[in-house]
Each structure stands twice: as structure tokens, then as C-alpha cells.
Amino acid sequence: MRFSDIIGLEETKQKLISAVKENHVAHAQLFFGAEGSANLAMSLAFATYINCTNPSDTDSCGECSSCKKIDKLVHPDVQFVFPVSSTKKVTGKSVVSSSYLPEWRNFALTNPYNGIEQWSSFYGAENKQANISKEESRNIIKNLSLKAFEAKYKVMLIWLPEYMHVNAANGILKILEEPPAQTIFLLVTNDYEKLLTTILSRCQLLKIRTFSEDEVAHHLEKAHGVDSVKANKIAALAEGNLNKASTLINEIEDDAHKMFRDWMRLCWTRNFSELTAMNDVFSSMNKSAQMTLLLYGLNMMREALIAKLATVNELKLNEEESGFVKNFGKALSLTVLEKISGELNKAHYHLGRNASPKILFMDMSLTIGRLMTSK
């Protein structure tokens, strides 16, 4: 992984490169970013850059032995720790990162923007809670006691340290504060507030922003061959999360607009028998599709608000969608549009926390109907 493999985020790349040039590389760094951000990708690119034998002012060379080995995640001086749980094949004290390295390499190389759910499914966690055990902390200390084989820096990359058992976290405090010479810890987290304060106090925090809509769209076009219209539509729904954007490629359907449009019309007419039938359709959809529908609705509400105040963004909407948001914006006041958007956002939040979809969608339909017809 090189900096050039990551879309955008030039300010973060330059900050890391400047630290290397000025010889101000902190021995323990915390790469914080929301799920679907470039925190893992950026840490891998940084590990590649600091050990590159011929780096430029903007990136690693990608050609030297070190770059090629790190690119395949097989460099002997770049080690990985990550949350795991027992499986049918791996149990007891063998439940440590080293037992899952082949799966981890495949997982991280396929999509470094994936999260813990995708990782658990990838190695076959069988609904067991993944964590970083106390046994793992012993392995970290043991591995870092050895001298580097060939690299300038020995790198210990810990992915999602917030899943670290408290005994494991306490077990690495001393080596995290005073690591061996030329040893760097890179901790990659989605939620640094869950870390022990004693861990946080020993790390330099680097906050990595979410991707912009343009960056997400560009990534979809370049990496997945998605056409620009669909890429812009997905980018508006993904909220800067490349993991979510990749999922939406297969989930966003051409009839999403028809479903949302018909739903809003039934809410407007308060056709309760038809709303009940549509509610059954919503309930039969899988959770991911339900979440996507709500995100699509939120995007339509946003565009309707924009249409009320300015002009519709023709790059993100097709002709039918443009007509819908224009008419929707004309028919309802700003206050009502904002309240409907609030209901959709609230439903998205509760659905993500396992609310009953049947109750949630029916209650939302009735609430939106009341808002539309209120005076």
C-alpha cells in the first residue's frame, strides 16, 4: 500500500511525510478514523514509506524489496495484531493473530476499508465476540525483543485496539512507552475513546477525516468501474464511508426511487390499506436493504430542500428523480421537509440498533403522513 493508492486526503499524507523528513516520527501513533475511512490504508502506506529505501518527496518508490514485501503484507519486520475469536479449527491459546495471518493478509489486501463485521465473517467467527487477548500482549513483547531483520524500522501495527482486553492493554504499557530502538507502534482505531487513558497518553493522535463525496465517487469509478452517475448517487448515500460505498454498489437498485416515491405518495394520501401492504414489503427486505432505502430517502429529502432554496444537482439525480424532488419541494414547506428528514434519520439510527422494522416503518409512515397533511 502506497499513499498514491489512497484517494484524496493529501493533507494527511503530507503531514506524515513531513514528520519523516524532519525526523519527528513518534514511536507510538494512533490513527483514528471512522469505519470506512483510510485509517488502516494510511497506516500501511506510512509503514511502507518509512522503510522504503528510495522514497520520493511524495511517496514510497514501490520498487525496492521493502516496498514489495510490505505491499504483500509479508515483510518480516512489519507485524500485525488484530481482534480474533475461536473457530472450529482454532481454539485455546492458539486464538491469536498469528494463527489468522493468511486470512488477514487476504482481507486487508482485498479491501482495507472494511470493518470488524466483515473481518469476523471473513475468518469464520461464528457469531463470537472478537478481541485481542492477554496472550497477544505476551507475543507482542516477545516479537519486539528481537532485532529487525532488514528494515530501518520495526513496525507493530495493531488494528482496532479498542477490542483489546484490559489485561492485554496493561501488558503492553511499558513497551509502548519505551519500545526498543527503531521500533514504531501504529494503532489503528475507529473509537479511541474506548481505549485506556494510559494507552492514549502514550500515543500521538492522528485524526483522519472521512472521504468527501467527490473522493468516494472517484474511488468507485477508478477501483470498481462504476459509471459517474451511479458513483455520485452512491457517494451521496455513503457518508464518506468507503466500506459502505462498496456495499451499495450491489445493493442500490434502479427501482429504489420507485419504491420511495410510491411510499411518499401513500403517506400523502394516507391510504392505510396500501401502506400496510407496503409495510409488509419493507419488513421482508433484509436489514441492509432497509438501511439503504432510508439513506436514499434522506438523500431525496436533502435534494428537495436544496431545490426549495436553489437548484437541483443534476449530476447526482436522473431526470425522474429531479422531477420528483422539484415537485416535492414545491408541495411541502421547509419546516415539513426538515421534519420528514428528521424522521428518516431517526429511523435509520434505531434500525441500526435492531428496532423492529415492522413497527418502525409503520410508525414512520403514519408520522410522515400527518406531517404532510398538517396545516
DOPADO-569261 format. One record per residue (C-alpha): residue in three letters; x, y, z; residue number from 0. Coordinates in steps of 0.001 Angstrom, whole numbers. Each point is the difference from the previous one (the first is absolute). Last residue first. Example, Ala and Ser with C-alpha at 12.3 -4.5 7.8 and 13.67 -1.06 7.14 Angstrom:
<recs>
@residuo: SER u: 13670 v: -1060 w: 7140 num: 1
@residuo: ALA u: -1370 v: -3440 w: 660 num: 0
</recs>
This chain:
<recs>
@residuo: LYS u: -51656 v: 22863 w: 8347 num: 374
@residuo: SER u: 835 v: -3662 w: 385 num: 373
@residuo: THR u: -441 v: -2236 w: -3018 num: 372
@residuo: MET u: 3673 v: -781 w: -659 num: 371
@residuo: LEU u: 919 v: -227 w: 3691 num: 370
@residuo: ARG u: -2842 v: -2394 w: 747 num: 369
@residuo: GLY u: 1027 v: -2266 w: -2883 num: 368
@residuo: ILE u: 3636 v: 90 w: 1166 num: 367
@residuo: THR u: -1094 v: -1131 w: 3468 num: 366
@residuo: LEU u: -2187 v: -2786 w: -1380 num: 365
@residuo: SER u: 2775 v: -1281 w: -2265 num: 364
@residuo: MET u: 2555 v: 233 w: 2837 num: 363
@residuo: ASP u: -2171 v: -2073 w: 2333 num: 362
@residuo: MET u: -476 v: -2597 w: -2724 num: 361
@residuo: PHE u: 3720 v: -95 w: -819 num: 360
@residuo: LEU u: 1094 v: -376 w: 3641 num: 359
@residuo: ILE u: -2602 v: -2580 w: 1027 num: 358
@residuo: LYS u: 828 v: -2348 w: -2863 num: 357
@residuo: PRO u: 3732 v: 773 w: 163 num: 356
@residuo: SER u: 246 v: -989 w: 3699 num: 355
@residuo: ALA u: 2914 v: 2032 w: 1393 num: 354
@residuo: ASN u: 3387 v: -1675 w: -333 num: 353
@residuo: ARG u: 2338 v: 2860 w: 864 num: 352
@residuo: GLY u: 605 v: 872 w: -3655 num: 351
@residuo: LEU u: -3763 v: 181 w: -369 num: 350
@residuo: HIS u: -48 v: 2593 w: 2784 num: 349
@residuo: TYR u: 2496 v: 2309 w: -1729 num: 348
@residuo: HIS u: -1567 v: -369 w: -3454 num: 347
@residuo: ALA u: -3414 v: 710 w: 1503 num: 346
@residuo: LYS u: 1318 v: 3206 w: 1595 num: 345
@residuo: ASN u: 1468 v: 1113 w: -3331 num: 344
@residuo: LEU u: -3250 v: -713 w: -1812 num: 343
@residuo: GLU u: -1978 v: 1890 w: 2640 num: 342
@residuo: GLY u: 2392 v: 2961 w: -132 num: 341
@residuo: SER u: -282 v: 161 w: -3787 num: 340
@residuo: ILE u: -3768 v: 96 w: 395 num: 339
@residuo: LYS u: 388 v: 2845 w: 2500 num: 338
@residuo: GLU u: 2310 v: 1955 w: -2319 num: 337
@residuo: LEU u: -2396 v: -399 w: -2915 num: 336
@residuo: VAL u: -2892 v: 1142 w: 2196 num: 335
@residuo: THR u: 1853 v: 3125 w: 1120 num: 334
@residuo: LEU u: 1137 v: 847 w: -3526 num: 333
@residuo: SER u: -3598 v: -130 w: -1183 num: 332
@residuo: LEU u: -1426 v: -2759 w: -2157 num: 331
@residuo: ALA u: -1484 v: -143 w: -3499 num: 330
@residuo: LYS u: 2705 v: 1983 w: -1804 num: 329
@residuo: GLY u: 2884 v: -2030 w: 1435 num: 328
@residuo: PHE u: -1728 v: -3255 w: -845 num: 327
@residuo: ASN u: -561 v: 1211 w: -3539 num: 326
@residuo: LYS u: 3675 v: 885 w: -433 num: 325
@residuo: VAL u: 1119 v: -3163 w: 1787 num: 324
@residuo: PHE u: -2083 v: -2217 w: -2289 num: 323
@residuo: GLY u: 957 v: 1698 w: -3250 num: 322
@residuo: SER u: 3689 v: -347 w: 795 num: 321
@residuo: GLU u: -477 v: -3670 w: 886 num: 320
@residuo: GLU u: -1666 v: -699 w: -3343 num: 319
@residuo: GLU u: 2706 v: 1820 w: -1950 num: 318
@residuo: ASN u: 2922 v: -1671 w: 1769 num: 317
@residuo: LEU u: 1509 v: 1406 w: 3154 num: 316
@residuo: LYS u: 3567 v: 487 w: 1224 num: 315
@residuo: LEU u: 1421 v: 2107 w: -2822 num: 314
@residuo: GLU u: -3245 v: 1952 w: -395 num: 313
@residuo: ASN u: 429 v: 1590 w: 3429 num: 312
@residuo: VAL u: -3408 v: 1634 w: 383 num: 311
@residuo: THR u: -35 v: 3776 w: 201 num: 310
@residuo: ALA u: -310 v: 2465 w: 2886 num: 309
@residuo: LEU u: -2137 v: 291 w: 3132 num: 308
@residuo: LYS u: -2835 v: -2432 w: -516 num: 307
@residuo: ALA u: 2131 v: -2147 w: -2299 num: 306
@residuo: ILE u: 2603 v: -249 w: 2777 num: 305
@residuo: LEU u: -2670 v: -1166 w: 2432 num: 304
@residuo: ALA u: -1220 v: -2544 w: -2547 num: 303
@residuo: GLU u: 3609 v: -1150 w: -522 num: 302
@residuo: ARG u: 371 v: -593 w: 3724 num: 301
@residuo: MET u: -3297 v: -1823 w: 122 num: 300
@residuo: MET u: 1064 v: -2206 w: -2912 num: 299
@residuo: ASN u: 3279 v: -816 w: 1766 num: 298
@residuo: LEU u: -1844 v: -891 w: 3189 num: 297
@residuo: GLY u: -2279 v: -2278 w: -1995 num: 296
@residuo: TYR u: 2987 v: -1777 w: -1533 num: 295
@residuo: LEU u: 1479 v: -458 w: 3471 num: 294
@residuo: LEU u: -3319 v: -1451 w: 1174 num: 293
@residuo: LEU u: -93 v: -2381 w: -2969 num: 292
@residuo: THR u: 3613 v: -1036 w: 667 num: 291
@residuo: MET u: -779 v: -812 w: 3625 num: 290
@residuo: GLN u: -2893 v: -2219 w: -1098 num: 289
@residuo: ALA u: 2206 v: -1710 w: -2591 num: 288
@residuo: SER u: 2636 v: -716 w: 2671 num: 287
@residuo: LYS u: -2631 v: -1327 w: 2360 num: 286
@residuo: ASN u: -1389 v: -2528 w: -2454 num: 285
@residuo: MET u: -3320 v: 783 w: -1659 num: 284
@residuo: SER u: -3129 v: -1847 w: 1181 num: 283
@residuo: SER u: -884 v: 2784 w: 2456 num: 282
@residuo: PHE u: 25 v: 2627 w: -2762 num: 281
@residuo: VAL u: -2368 v: -2102 w: -2117 num: 280
@residuo: ASP u: -2336 v: -497 w: 2965 num: 279
@residuo: ASN u: 31 v: 3778 w: 518 num: 278
@residuo: MET u: -1021 v: 382 w: -3618 num: 277
@residuo: ALA u: -3132 v: -2067 w: 680 num: 276
@residuo: THR u: -777 v: 2020 w: 3123 num: 275
@residuo: LEU u: 523 v: 3237 w: -1938 num: 274
@residuo: GLU u: -2413 v: -1262 w: -2663 num: 273
@residuo: SER u: -2707 v: -623 w: 2624 num: 272
@residuo: PHE u: 763 v: 3292 w: 1728 num: 271
@residuo: ASN u: -235 v: 2268 w: -3027 num: 270
@residuo: ARG u: 1116 v: 3142 w: 1770 num: 269
@residuo: THR u: -48 v: 1898 w: -3327 num: 268
@residuo: TRP u: 3362 v: 1649 w: 770 num: 267
@residuo: CYS u: 1429 v: -3117 w: 1709 num: 266
@residuo: LEU u: -1055 v: -2029 w: -3038 num: 265
@residuo: ARG u: 1782 v: 2485 w: -2263 num: 264
@residuo: MET u: 3149 v: -161 w: 2176 num: 263
@residuo: TRP u: 108 v: -3787 w: -257 num: 262
@residuo: ASP u: -514 v: 85 w: -3754 num: 261
@residuo: ARG u: 2961 v: 2372 w: -409 num: 260
@residuo: PHE u: 2207 v: -2064 w: 2320 num: 259
@residuo: MET u: -726 v: -3244 w: -1841 num: 258
@residuo: LYS u: 343 v: 1604 w: -3443 num: 257
@residuo: HIS u: 3311 v: 1615 w: 985 num: 256
@residuo: ALA u: 1430 v: -3260 w: 1229 num: 255
@residuo: ASP u: -1147 v: -1671 w: -3255 num: 254
@residuo: ASP u: 3410 v: 376 w: -1681 num: 253
@residuo: GLU u: 1610 v: -1875 w: 2877 num: 252
@residuo: ILE u: 2624 v: 995 w: 2534 num: 251
@residuo: GLU u: 1209 v: -3220 w: 1573 num: 250
@residuo: ASN u: 2906 v: -1074 w: -2175 num: 249
@residuo: ILE u: 1893 v: 3274 w: -88 num: 248
@residuo: LEU u: -1384 v: 805 w: 3457 num: 247
@residuo: THR u: 2427 v: -2406 w: 1660 num: 246
@residuo: SER u: 3025 v: 1766 w: -1493 num: 245
@residuo: ALA u: -1361 v: 3355 w: 1173 num: 244
@residuo: LYS u: -540 v: -1347 w: 3514 num: 243
@residuo: ASN u: 3661 v: -1024 w: 256 num: 242
@residuo: LEU u: 1052 v: 3274 w: -1603 num: 241
@residuo: ASN u: -1774 v: 1969 w: 2743 num: 240
@residuo: GLY u: -167 v: 3723 w: -821 num: 239
@residuo: GLU u: -3746 v: 185 w: 647 num: 238
@residuo: ALA u: -737 v: -2923 w: -2355 num: 237
@residuo: LEU u: -3326 v: 1317 w: -1307 num: 236
@residuo: ALA u: 1280 v: 3004 w: -1967 num: 235
@residuo: ALA u: 2936 v: -2091 w: -1228 num: 234
@residuo: ILE u: -2433 v: -2620 w: -1310 num: 233
@residuo: LYS u: -1789 v: 2581 w: -2154 num: 232
@residuo: ASN u: 3269 v: 1481 w: -1238 num: 231
@residuo: ALA u: 1286 v: -3456 w: -952 num: 230
@residuo: LYS u: -3288 v: -844 w: -1761 num: 229
@residuo: VAL u: 278 v: 3066 w: -2227 num: 228
@residuo: SER u: 3768 v: -398 w: -504 num: 227
@residuo: ASP u: -94 v: -3622 w: -1164 num: 226
@residuo: VAL u: 1411 v: -2574 w: 2427 num: 225
@residuo: GLY u: 3288 v: -1568 w: -1100 num: 224
@residuo: HIS u: 755 v: -1355 w: 3480 num: 223
@residuo: ALA u: 3373 v: 1528 w: 887 num: 222
@residuo: LYS u: 32 v: 3129 w: -2173 num: 221
@residuo: GLU u: -3712 v: 856 w: -199 num: 220
@residuo: LEU u: -714 v: -981 w: 3598 num: 219
@residuo: HIS u: 3106 v: 1835 w: 1237 num: 218
@residuo: HIS u: -974 v: 3170 w: -1882 num: 217
@residuo: ALA u: -3502 v: -112 w: 1489 num: 216
@residuo: VAL u: 1418 v: -409 w: 3518 num: 215
@residuo: GLU u: 2459 v: 2864 w: -515 num: 214
@residuo: ASP u: -2737 v: 2267 w: -1382 num: 213
@residuo: GLU u: -2263 v: -833 w: 2938 num: 212
@residuo: SER u: 2803 v: 899 w: 2426 num: 211
@residuo: PHE u: 1815 v: -2785 w: 1843 num: 210
@residuo: THR u: -161 v: -119 w: 3775 num: 209
@residuo: ARG u: 2650 v: 1878 w: 1946 num: 208
@residuo: ILE u: 3116 v: -1606 w: 1431 num: 207
@residuo: LYS u: 870 v: 1079 w: 3529 num: 206
@residuo: LEU u: 3609 v: -640 w: 976 num: 205
@residuo: LEU u: 537 v: -457 w: 3733 num: 204
@residuo: GLN u: 3535 v: -379 w: 1359 num: 203
@residuo: CYS u: -60 v: -2908 w: 2422 num: 202
@residuo: ARG u: 1115 v: -578 w: 3599 num: 201
@residuo: SER u: -2793 v: 1974 w: 1631 num: 200
@residuo: LEU u: -2588 v: -1919 w: -2028 num: 199
@residuo: ILE u: 1187 v: -3359 w: 1354 num: 198
@residuo: THR u: -138 v: 1182 w: 3632 num: 197
@residuo: THR u: -3384 v: 1565 w: -722 num: 196
@residuo: LEU u: -1246 v: -3483 w: -833 num: 195
@residuo: LEU u: -1564 v: -167 w: -3455 num: 194
@residuo: LYS u: -3741 v: 334 w: -532 num: 193
@residuo: GLU u: 360 v: 3698 w: -874 num: 192
@residuo: TYR u: 2243 v: -1036 w: -2919 num: 191
@residuo: ASP u: -2964 v: -1280 w: -2000 num: 190
@residuo: ASN u: 758 v: -1134 w: -3563 num: 189
@residuo: THR u: 3617 v: -819 w: 816 num: 188
@residuo: VAL u: 3298 v: -786 w: -1716 num: 187
@residuo: LEU u: 2972 v: -211 w: 2375 num: 186
@residuo: LEU u: 3390 v: 354 w: -1681 num: 185
@residuo: PHE u: 2832 v: -857 w: 2372 num: 184
@residuo: ILE u: 3513 v: 805 w: -1187 num: 183
@residuo: THR u: 3306 v: -1670 w: 831 num: 182
@residuo: GLN u: 3340 v: 1584 w: -950 num: 181
@residuo: ALA u: 1395 v: -582 w: 3492 num: 180
@residuo: PRO u: -2021 v: -2299 w: 2256 num: 179
@residuo: PRO u: -3313 v: 1394 w: 1276 num: 178
@residuo: GLU u: -218 v: 2207 w: 3091 num: 177
@residuo: GLU u: -3584 v: 1198 w: 450 num: 176
@residuo: LEU u: -1594 v: -2776 w: -2054 num: 175
@residuo: ILE u: 2398 v: -2522 w: 1543 num: 174
@residuo: LYS u: -1131 v: 1004 w: 3497 num: 173
@residuo: LEU u: -3716 v: 190 w: -786 num: 172
@residuo: ILE u: -135 v: -3329 w: -1882 num: 171
@residuo: GLY u: -1433 v: -2173 w: 2790 num: 170
@residuo: ASN u: -2485 v: 2632 w: 1155 num: 169
@residuo: ALA u: -1716 v: -191 w: -3387 num: 168
@residuo: ALA u: 64 v: -3807 w: 44 num: 167
@residuo: ASN u: -1471 v: -48 w: 3500 num: 166
@residuo: VAL u: -2746 v: 2420 w: -1109 num: 165
@residuo: HIS u: -868 v: -2238 w: -2952 num: 164
@residuo: MET u: 661 v: 1775 w: -3295 num: 163
@residuo: TYR u: -3016 v: 629 w: -2201 num: 162
@residuo: GLU u: 683 v: 3767 w: 79 num: 161
@residuo: PRO u: 3365 v: -918 w: -1546 num: 160
@residuo: LEU u: -1761 v: -184 w: -3394 num: 159
@residuo: TRP u: 2976 v: -953 w: -2193 num: 158
@residuo: ILE u: 3358 v: -178 w: 1800 num: 157
@residuo: LEU u: 2948 v: 608 w: -2335 num: 156
@residuo: MET u: 3415 v: -820 w: 1505 num: 155
@residuo: VAL u: 2702 v: 1436 w: -2237 num: 154
@residuo: LYS u: 3752 v: -663 w: 164 num: 153
@residuo: TYR u: 1699 v: 2950 w: -1625 num: 152
@residuo: LYS u: 3021 v: 106 w: -2306 num: 151
@residuo: ALA u: -941 v: -3389 w: -1423 num: 150
@residuo: GLU u: 2182 v: -3108 w: -374 num: 149
@residuo: PHE u: -553 v: -2533 w: 2757 num: 148
@residuo: ALA u: -892 v: 2407 w: 2801 num: 147
@residuo: LYS u: 1273 v: -1083 w: 3396 num: 146
@residuo: LEU u: -2077 v: -2288 w: 2201 num: 145
@residuo: SER u: -1583 v: 1285 w: 3221 num: 144
@residuo: LEU u: -2872 v: 1283 w: -2125 num: 143
@residuo: ASN u: -1254 v: -3534 w: -650 num: 142
@residuo: LYS u: -5 v: -995 w: 3676 num: 141
@residuo: ILE u: -1720 v: 3189 w: 1188 num: 140
@residuo: ILE u: -2697 v: -310 w: -2660 num: 139
@residuo: ASN u: -430 v: -3740 w: 701 num: 138
@residuo: ARG u: -584 v: 683 w: 3693 num: 137
@residuo: SER u: -2596 v: 2635 w: -924 num: 136
@residuo: GLU u: -1781 v: -2541 w: -2205 num: 135
@residuo: GLU u: -390 v: -2429 w: 2906 num: 134
@residuo: LYS u: -1918 v: 2763 w: 1792 num: 133
@residuo: SER u: -2564 v: -175 w: -2779 num: 132
@residuo: ILE u: -911 v: 2299 w: -2868 num: 131
@residuo: ASN u: -3732 v: -430 w: -537 num: 130
@residuo: ALA u: -2617 v: -1517 w: -2290 num: 129
@residuo: GLN u: -3457 v: -751 w: 1355 num: 128
@residuo: LYS u: -1340 v: -3283 w: -1374 num: 127
@residuo: ASN u: -2674 v: -24 w: -2705 num: 126
@residuo: GLU u: 1657 v: -2900 w: -1868 num: 125
@residuo: ALA u: 3372 v: 1784 w: -303 num: 124
@residuo: GLY u: 554 v: -1388 w: -3491 num: 123
@residuo: TYR u: 3154 v: 1809 w: -1203 num: 122
@residuo: PHE u: -1848 v: 2289 w: -2432 num: 121
@residuo: SER u: -3181 v: 387 w: 2056 num: 120
@residuo: SER u: 1957 v: 1414 w: 2923 num: 119
@residuo: TRP u: 1946 v: 2276 w: -2377 num: 118
@residuo: GLN u: -3169 v: 1306 w: -1674 num: 117
@residuo: GLU u: -1524 v: 791 w: 3376 num: 116
@residuo: ILE u: 3229 v: 1604 w: 1250 num: 115
@residuo: GLY u: 195 v: 2501 w: -2843 num: 114
@residuo: ASN u: 1031 v: 155 w: -3656 num: 113
@residuo: TYR u: 1963 v: 2950 w: -1412 num: 112
@residuo: PRO u: 3190 v: -2022 w: -638 num: 111
@residuo: ASN u: -1842 v: -1939 w: -2743 num: 110
@residuo: THR u: 1533 v: -3050 w: -1690 num: 109
@residuo: LEU u: 3480 v: 545 w: 1444 num: 108
@residuo: ALA u: -1292 v: 191 w: 3561 num: 107
@residuo: PHE u: -2123 v: -3161 w: -290 num: 106
@residuo: ASN u: 2568 v: -2097 w: -1860 num: 105
@residuo: ARG u: 2717 v: 976 w: 2454 num: 104
@residuo: TRP u: -2298 v: -649 w: 2947 num: 103
@residuo: GLU u: -1011 v: -3447 w: -1238 num: 102
@residuo: PRO u: 3660 v: -1047 w: -410 num: 101
@residuo: LEU u: 842 v: 1538 w: 3414 num: 100
@residuo: TYR u: -2739 v: -1754 w: 1983 num: 99
@residuo: SER u: 2052 v: -2126 w: 2390 num: 98
@residuo: SER u: 2465 v: 2880 w: 495 num: 97
@residuo: SER u: -2830 v: 2174 w: 1298 num: 96
@residuo: VAL u: -698 v: -2094 w: 3075 num: 95
@residuo: VAL u: -2500 v: -2752 w: 815 num: 94
@residuo: SER u: 2650 v: -2719 w: 313 num: 93
@residuo: LYS u: -270 v: 226 w: 3785 num: 92
@residuo: GLY u: -3335 v: -1797 w: -148 num: 91
@residuo: THR u: -1636 v: -642 w: -3357 num: 90
@residuo: VAL u: 618 v: 201 w: -3752 num: 89
@residuo: LYS u: -1602 v: -2442 w: -2465 num: 88
@residuo: LYS u: -3660 v: 240 w: 1012 num: 87
@residuo: THR u: 475 v: 3696 w: 690 num: 86
@residuo: SER u: 1246 v: 2019 w: 2969 num: 85
@residuo: SER u: -6 v: 3774 w: -57 num: 84
@residuo: VAL u: 2162 v: 2683 w: -1596 num: 83
@residuo: PRO u: 742 v: 3724 w: 397 num: 82
@residuo: PHE u: 3181 v: 1251 w: -1730 num: 81
@residuo: VAL u: 3781 v: -52 w: 395 num: 80
@residuo: PHE u: 2320 v: 437 w: -2942 num: 79
@residuo: GLN u: 3751 v: -65 w: -556 num: 78
@residuo: VAL u: 2191 v: 1988 w: -2347 num: 77
@residuo: ASP u: 3618 v: -1143 w: 399 num: 76
@residuo: PRO u: -418 v: -3336 w: -1798 num: 75
@residuo: HIS u: -1625 v: 1699 w: -3035 num: 74
@residuo: VAL u: -2846 v: -2211 w: -1232 num: 73
@residuo: LEU u: -2818 v: 2550 w: -312 num: 72
@residuo: LYS u: 40 v: -330 w: -3828 num: 71
@residuo: ASP u: 719 v: 3731 w: -423 num: 70
@residuo: ILE u: 2284 v: -274 w: 3008 num: 69
@residuo: LYS u: 2167 v: -2469 w: -1916 num: 68
@residuo: LYS u: 63 v: 2067 w: -3200 num: 67
@residuo: CYS u: 797 v: 3217 w: 1837 num: 66
@residuo: SER u: 2871 v: -1610 w: 1946 num: 65
@residuo: SER u: 1551 v: -1593 w: -3078 num: 64
@residuo: CYS u: 44 v: 3323 w: -1876 num: 63
@residuo: GLU u: -2483 v: 787 w: -2772 num: 62
@residuo: GLY u: -2972 v: 1800 w: 1585 num: 61
@residuo: CYS u: 2094 v: 3170 w: 270 num: 60
@residuo: SER u: -1687 v: 1350 w: 3117 num: 59
@residuo: ASP u: -1910 v: 3235 w: -384 num: 58
@residuo: THR u: -28 v: 3796 w: -292 num: 57
@residuo: ASP u: 3531 v: 1297 w: 488 num: 56
@residuo: SER u: 1396 v: -3223 w: -1438 num: 55
@residuo: PRO u: 955 v: -3134 w: 1913 num: 54
@residuo: ASN u: 2940 v: -2238 w: -1014 num: 53
@residuo: THR u: 631 v: -2577 w: 2723 num: 52
@residuo: CYS u: -3648 v: -60 w: 1094 num: 51
@residuo: ASN u: -331 v: -815 w: 3704 num: 50
@residuo: ILE u: -1697 v: 3244 w: 1057 num: 49
@residuo: TYR u: -2159 v: 41 w: -3134 num: 48
@residuo: THR u: -1373 v: -3551 w: 259 num: 47
@residuo: ALA u: -994 v: 416 w: 3646 num: 46
@residuo: PHE u: -1673 v: 3285 w: -971 num: 45
@residuo: ALA u: -1937 v: -1675 w: -2824 num: 44
@residuo: LEU u: -1143 v: -2701 w: 2417 num: 43
@residuo: SER u: -1081 v: 2622 w: 2551 num: 42
@residuo: MET u: -1872 v: 1918 w: -2707 num: 41
@residuo: ALA u: -1858 v: -3094 w: -1204 num: 40
@residuo: LEU u: -1010 v: -840 w: 3570 num: 39
@residuo: ASN u: -1226 v: 3546 w: 752 num: 38
@residuo: ALA u: -1482 v: 601 w: -3452 num: 37
@residuo: SER u: -3620 v: 290 w: 1120 num: 36
@residuo: GLY u: -2644 v: -2721 w: -288 num: 35
@residuo: GLU u: -440 v: -189 w: 3748 num: 34
@residuo: ALA u: 719 v: 3409 w: 1523 num: 33
@residuo: GLY u: 3608 v: 1139 w: 269 num: 32
@residuo: PHE u: 2750 v: 45 w: 2605 num: 31
@residuo: PHE u: 3584 v: -917 w: -813 num: 30
@residuo: LEU u: 1719 v: -143 w: 3401 num: 29
@residuo: GLN u: 3773 v: 342 w: -122 num: 28
@residuo: ALA u: 2641 v: -1452 w: 2302 num: 27
@residuo: HIS u: 3727 v: 608 w: -668 num: 26
@residuo: ALA u: -683 v: 3499 w: -1339 num: 25
@residuo: VAL u: 1757 v: 799 w: -3281 num: 24
@residuo: HIS u: 1529 v: 3468 w: 290 num: 23
@residuo: ASN u: 2977 v: -511 w: -2320 num: 22
@residuo: GLU u: -890 v: 3144 w: -1964 num: 21
@residuo: LYS u: -379 v: -1988 w: -3228 num: 20
@residuo: VAL u: -1978 v: -2730 w: 1768 num: 19
@residuo: ALA u: -2371 v: 2457 w: 1691 num: 18
@residuo: SER u: -413 v: 1846 w: -3315 num: 17
@residuo: ILE u: -1122 v: -3234 w: -1680 num: 16
@residuo: LEU u: -2656 v: -557 w: 2654 num: 15
@residuo: LYS u: -1376 v: 3537 w: -264 num: 14
@residuo: GLN u: 100 v: -147 w: -3793 num: 13
@residuo: LYS u: -2093 v: -3166 w: -61 num: 12
@residuo: THR u: -2540 v: 1523 w: 2361 num: 11
@residuo: GLU u: -388 v: 3162 w: -2109 num: 10
@residuo: GLU u: -256 v: -2035 w: -3199 num: 9
@residuo: LEU u: -3053 v: -1850 w: 1277 num: 8
@residuo: GLY u: -1036 v: -835 w: -3593 num: 7
@residuo: ILE u: -338 v: -3591 w: -1257 num: 6
@residuo: ILE u: 2461 v: -2434 w: 1570 num: 5
@residuo: ASP u: 2167 v: -2103 w: -2311 num: 4
@residuo: SER u: 2358 v: 2971 w: -480 num: 3
@residuo: PHE u: 894 v: -183 w: 3687 num: 2
@residuo: ARG u: 1343 v: -3509 w: -559 num: 1
@residuo: MET u: -1338 v: -3407 w: 1038 num: 0
</recs>
